[in-house]
Amino acid sequence: MKIISFGDVHEDTNNLIKIKSELENADLIVISGDLTNYHGKVEAKKVLESVKKYNKHLLAQYGNLDQPEVNEHLTGVTCMGMDMYLGMLAYSVVALRVRRPSIPPQKSANRI
């Protein structure tokens, strides 16, 4: 499964074209917050629609720069297929499904 996740869009969707192919071929797109730049539902909807032009399989979470109404919108939207906006739940659901790679312990430079 190919998942593309990004955040801190801040209403600037101009760079989506640079990853058009990746977005179109992903199984799931996750926006991890800050869809807007201290704005509300109208601006957040514009960001979501811009992403949905490339892929309708979308989860989104509101961020600290989004107004509370963005979370209410994301939680309350009912869409067909995989178009789901889960507000605060999206990040938790994705986080449960992703494994962190194990990092081997570093050798101490002080050892002889």
N, C-alpha and C positions, 0 to 999 in steps of 0.2 A: 504494500500500500504506500502510495506517495502522498505525503502531507507537506504542504507549504504553510508556514506560519510566519507572520510578521505583525508588527505593531507600530505604534507611534506614527500613524499615517498623518494625523493633524490636518485632515481635509485635502492634502496634496496627493492626488492620485495620478499625477503625470508620469511617475516612474513605473506604473503598472505595465505600460507598453514594452518596457525593457525586458520584462519577464513573461511576456504574453504566452509564449509556447509552453513554459513551465506551468503557468496557471491553467491553461487549457487542458493539459495532460495530467494534472494532479487529481487524486481521488478525493482530496479534502483540502479546503483552504481554511486556515484559522487566523482570525485577526485578534491579537492579544491585548487590545486596549488602545486608548487615545485615538479614536477615530476622528475626533474633532480637536479644535484648539480653543477650549473653554466655551464651546457652543453646544447646541441641543440636537433634538430629534431630526430636524430638517436637514442639517448638515451631515449627520450620521447616516441618514437614508441615502444621501448622495454618494457617500463613500461606499456603502453596501451595494448600491446599484452599479457603481463603477466596477467593482470586483465581480459582480454577478454577470457582467457582460462577457467575462472570460470563463467563469465556472460557477454553476449554481449550487455546488456542494460547499456550503459555507457555515462556519460557526464563528460567532463574534462575542467578545466581552467588552464591556465599557471600561474606560480607564479613568485615572484621577484627573485628567484634563477634560473629560466629558461631563456635561451637566447631568444631574440625577435623572432627568427625563429620558436620557439616552438608555440608561439601564432599564427603565420602565418600558421603553419601546422594545428593546432587545428581548426582554422577558415576555412581553405580550404578543409578539408577532406570531401568527400561525401561517405557515407556508406549506406548499406542496413539495413532495419529494424530500431531498436532503437540505432544502433551504431552511435551516433552523438557526434561530438567534436565541441563545440561552442566557444572555446577561452574565451574571456572576458565575453561573454553573459551567460555562464553556471551558474555562481554564482548568477547573477541577477535573472535569471529565477527561480532557486531553492529558493532564498531568498524570492521571492514574494509568493511562495506556502507554506511556513512554518510559522506557528504561534508561537509566543513566549508565553510561559506559563505566566499567570499573577502571580506576586509575591505579596503577601499581605504585607502591610506596617508593618515595625517592631515597636513594642512598645518601647517607650523610657524608659530606666532604671531609668531616673531621675524623672519620674512622681510619684506622691504620690497617 
